[in-house]
């Protein structure tokens, strides 16, 4: 991705970052509980596929870990590991009960889901439903609705959750930091069995279910919405 886009993305989310930082860190969310699902379509990043080694960071179902993984559908049901694995990441997420709010948000950004689906090798940090509930509480209903209705600002925020190369948990730990699609970095801590992700404002997310394989991405369901530095 080019530098002008990265700078524009960082600037577009600055106001939201400052607002949330002023609210302060809130208590950890309760156990994940699914919200109403919505199909993941549309979204705004454009351009050529992101770079990344297609062989690196690829996981299998045996590599999946985390305290919320047992909340995924089982067998070959929609949203199960069996169903998600062969699909590109946006399509796979659209049936995951932990990610229905994220799916709704992605669907509000024209072209984003299609663009993400077309990438060859990426890592996705996917906030679960409760993480967005926390943001709604911090911002208030009106400001949260305005965010969802602003495709540019929302698209930039969601792009901060995408790494333009594919890593599994061990790869994230080894790297120590990741460079995000929207610009900025995320600091990786913890262990490969329990990674943590610290965003640009200093808030730290935990992995609820990690190393989830899809056809073009490795997915980590996390308990916070990540924010870039202001």
C-alpha positions as CSV (number, residue, x, y, z in Angstrom):
1,X,0.0,0.0,0.0
2,X,1.3,3.5,-0.8
3,X,2.3,6.1,1.8
4,X,-0.4,8.7,1.0
5,X,-3.1,6.2,1.7
6,X,-1.5,5.2,5.0
7,X,-1.3,8.9,6.1
8,X,-4.8,9.6,5.1
9,X,-6.0,6.5,7.0
10,X,-4.2,7.6,10.2
11,X,-5.7,11.1,10.0
12,X,-9.2,10.0,9.5
13,X,-9.4,8.0,12.7
14,X,-7.6,10.6,14.9
15,X,-10.8,12.2,16.2
16,X,-12.2,8.8,17.2
17,X,-9.0,7.8,18.8
18,X,-8.9,11.0,21.0
19,X,-12.5,10.5,22.0
20,X,-12.0,6.9,23.1
21,X,-8.7,7.8,24.9
22,X,-10.5,10.4,26.9
23,X,-13.0,7.8,28.0
24,X,-10.2,5.7,29.5
25,X,-9.8,2.0,29.4
26,X,-12.9,0.1,30.4
27,X,-13.2,-3.2,32.2
28,X,-12.7,-6.4,30.3
29,X,-15.7,-7.6,28.4
30,X,-17.7,-10.6,29.6
31,X,-17.7,-13.9,27.8
32,X,-18.4,-13.4,24.1
33,X,-22.1,-13.6,23.2
34,X,-23.2,-13.6,19.5
35,X,-25.2,-10.7,18.1
36,X,-27.4,-10.8,15.1
37,X,-25.5,-11.7,12.0
38,X,-25.3,-9.7,8.8
39,X,-23.8,-10.7,5.5
40,X,-20.3,-9.3,4.8
41,X,-20.2,-7.6,1.4
42,X,-18.9,-4.2,0.1
43,X,-15.9,-2.1,1.3
44,X,-13.4,0.7,0.3
45,X,-9.8,-0.2,0.1
46,X,-8.7,-0.6,-3.5
47,X,-5.6,-1.4,-5.4
48,X,-3.5,-4.4,-6.0
49,X,-3.3,-7.4,-3.7
50,X,-1.3,-6.8,-0.5
51,X,2.1,-8.4,-0.4
52,X,2.9,-11.4,1.8
53,X,4.4,-14.9,1.5
54,X,1.5,-17.3,0.7
55,X,3.2,-20.1,2.6
56,X,4.1,-18.2,5.8
57,X,1.7,-18.1,8.7
58,X,-0.7,-20.6,7.2
59,X,-2.5,-22.6,10.0
60,X,-4.7,-25.7,10.2
61,X,-7.6,-26.5,12.5
62,X,-5.2,-28.3,14.8
63,X,-3.4,-24.9,15.5
64,X,-6.5,-23.1,16.6
65,X,-6.5,-22.0,20.3
66,X,-8.2,-19.7,22.8
67,X,-11.0,-19.6,25.4
68,X,-13.8,-18.7,23.1
69,X,-13.1,-21.2,20.3
70,X,-15.7,-23.6,21.8
71,X,-18.3,-21.0,21.0
72,X,-17.9,-21.6,17.2
73,X,-20.4,-23.8,15.5
74,X,-19.2,-27.4,15.2
75,X,-18.8,-29.9,12.4
76,X,-19.5,-28.5,9.0
77,X,-22.2,-25.9,10.2
78,X,-21.8,-22.3,8.9
79,X,-19.2,-20.5,10.9
80,X,-17.4,-23.7,11.9
81,X,-13.7,-24.2,11.3
82,X,-14.6,-26.8,8.6
83,X,-16.8,-24.2,6.8
84,X,-14.5,-21.2,7.2
85,X,-11.3,-22.8,6.1
86,X,-11.9,-23.0,2.4
87,X,-13.4,-19.5,2.1
88,X,-11.7,-16.1,1.8
89,X,-11.7,-14.2,5.1
90,X,-14.6,-11.8,4.6
91,X,-16.9,-14.6,3.5
92,X,-15.7,-16.9,6.2
93,X,-16.3,-14.2,8.9
94,X,-19.8,-13.6,7.7
95,X,-21.0,-16.8,9.3
96,X,-18.9,-16.6,12.5
97,X,-21.3,-15.9,15.5
98,X,-18.6,-14.0,17.4
99,X,-18.1,-11.5,14.6
100,X,-21.5,-10.4,13.5
101,X,-21.0,-6.7,14.5
102,X,-17.7,-6.6,12.7
103,X,-19.4,-8.1,9.6
104,X,-22.1,-5.4,9.8
105,X,-19.4,-2.7,10.0
106,X,-17.5,-4.1,7.0
107,X,-20.7,-4.2,5.0
108,X,-21.1,-0.5,5.5
109,X,-17.9,0.3,3.7
110,X,-18.4,-0.1,0.0
111,X,-16.0,-2.6,-1.6
112,X,-14.1,-3.5,1.5
113,X,-15.2,-7.1,1.9
114,X,-14.5,-7.8,-1.8
115,X,-11.1,-6.2,-1.6
116,X,-10.1,-8.2,1.5
117,X,-11.3,-11.4,0.0
118,X,-9.0,-10.8,-3.0
119,X,-5.8,-10.5,-1.0
120,X,-3.4,-13.3,-1.1
121,X,-1.9,-13.5,2.4
122,X,-3.0,-11.3,5.3
123,X,-3.5,-11.4,9.1
124,X,-6.8,-10.2,10.5
125,X,-7.3,-9.0,14.1
126,X,-11.1,-9.4,14.4
127,X,-12.9,-7.7,17.4
128,X,-15.7,-9.8,18.7
129,X,-19.2,-8.4,19.2
130,X,-18.6,-7.4,22.8
131,X,-15.6,-5.2,21.8
132,X,-17.9,-3.1,19.6
133,X,-20.4,-2.9,22.5
134,X,-17.7,-1.4,24.6
135,X,-17.0,1.2,22.0
136,X,-20.7,2.0,21.8
137,X,-20.8,2.5,25.6
138,X,-17.7,4.8,25.5
139,X,-18.9,6.9,22.5
140,X,-22.6,6.9,23.1
141,X,-25.3,5.6,20.8
142,X,-25.4,8.7,18.5
143,X,-21.6,8.9,18.0
144,X,-21.4,5.2,17.4
145,X,-24.1,5.3,14.8
146,X,-22.4,8.3,13.1
147,X,-19.2,6.2,13.0
148,X,-21.0,3.4,11.3
149,X,-22.5,5.8,8.8
150,X,-19.1,7.3,7.9
151,X,-17.6,4.8,5.3
152,X,-14.2,6.6,5.1
153,X,-13.6,6.8,8.9
154,X,-15.0,3.4,9.5
155,X,-13.0,1.9,6.6
156,X,-9.8,3.4,8.0
157,X,-10.5,2.1,11.5
158,X,-11.2,-1.4,10.2
159,X,-8.0,-1.3,8.0
160,X,-6.0,-0.8,11.2
161,X,-7.0,-4.4,12.1
162,X,-5.4,-5.9,8.9
163,X,-1.7,-6.8,8.6
164,X,-0.6,-7.0,4.9
165,X,1.3,-10.3,5.5
166,X,0.2,-13.6,6.9
167,X,1.4,-14.7,10.4
168,X,0.4,-17.3,12.9
169,X,0.7,-16.7,16.7
170,X,4.3,-17.8,16.8
171,X,5.1,-15.5,13.9
172,X,3.5,-12.6,15.7
173,X,5.4,-13.2,18.8
174,X,8.7,-13.5,16.9
175,X,8.0,-10.2,15.1
176,X,7.1,-8.3,18.2
177,X,5.2,-5.6,16.2
178,X,3.0,-5.6,13.1
179,X,2.6,-2.8,10.6
180,X,-1.0,-2.2,9.9
181,X,-2.7,-1.6,6.6
182,X,-4.0,1.8,7.7
183,X,-0.6,2.9,9.0
184,X,0.7,2.6,12.5
185,X,1.8,-0.4,14.4
186,X,0.5,-3.0,16.9
187,X,2.8,-4.3,19.6
188,X,2.7,-8.1,20.2
189,X,3.3,-9.5,23.7
190,X,2.5,-12.6,25.7
191,X,3.2,-16.0,24.4
192,X,2.2,-18.0,21.3
193,X,-0.4,-19.7,23.4
194,X,-1.8,-16.4,24.8
195,X,-0.7,-13.4,22.6
196,X,-1.6,-9.8,23.5
197,X,-2.0,-6.9,21.1
198,X,-1.3,-3.4,22.2
199,X,-2.6,-0.6,20.0
200,X,-1.3,2.9,19.4
201,X,-3.2,4.3,22.4
202,X,-1.7,1.8,24.8
203,X,-4.8,-0.4,25.2
204,X,-4.2,-4.1,25.2
205,X,-6.4,-6.8,23.6
206,X,-6.4,-10.5,24.4
207,X,-6.9,-13.2,21.8
208,X,-10.2,-15.1,22.3
209,X,-9.7,-17.5,19.5
210,X,-6.5,-17.5,17.3
211,X,-4.8,-19.1,14.4
212,X,-8.2,-19.5,12.6
213,X,-7.4,-20.5,9.0
214,X,-9.2,-19.2,6.0
215,X,-8.1,-19.5,2.4
216,X,-6.3,-16.2,2.3
217,X,-5.8,-15.1,5.9
218,X,-5.0,-16.2,9.5
219,X,-7.6,-14.7,11.9
220,X,-7.3,-13.8,15.5
221,X,-10.6,-13.0,17.3
222,X,-9.8,-10.3,19.9
223,X,-11.6,-8.7,22.8
224,X,-10.9,-5.0,22.0
225,X,-11.3,-2.7,19.0
226,X,-7.8,-1.5,18.2
227,X,-7.1,2.2,17.9
228,X,-4.1,3.9,16.2
229,X,-2.0,6.6,17.9
230,X,-3.5,10.1,17.5
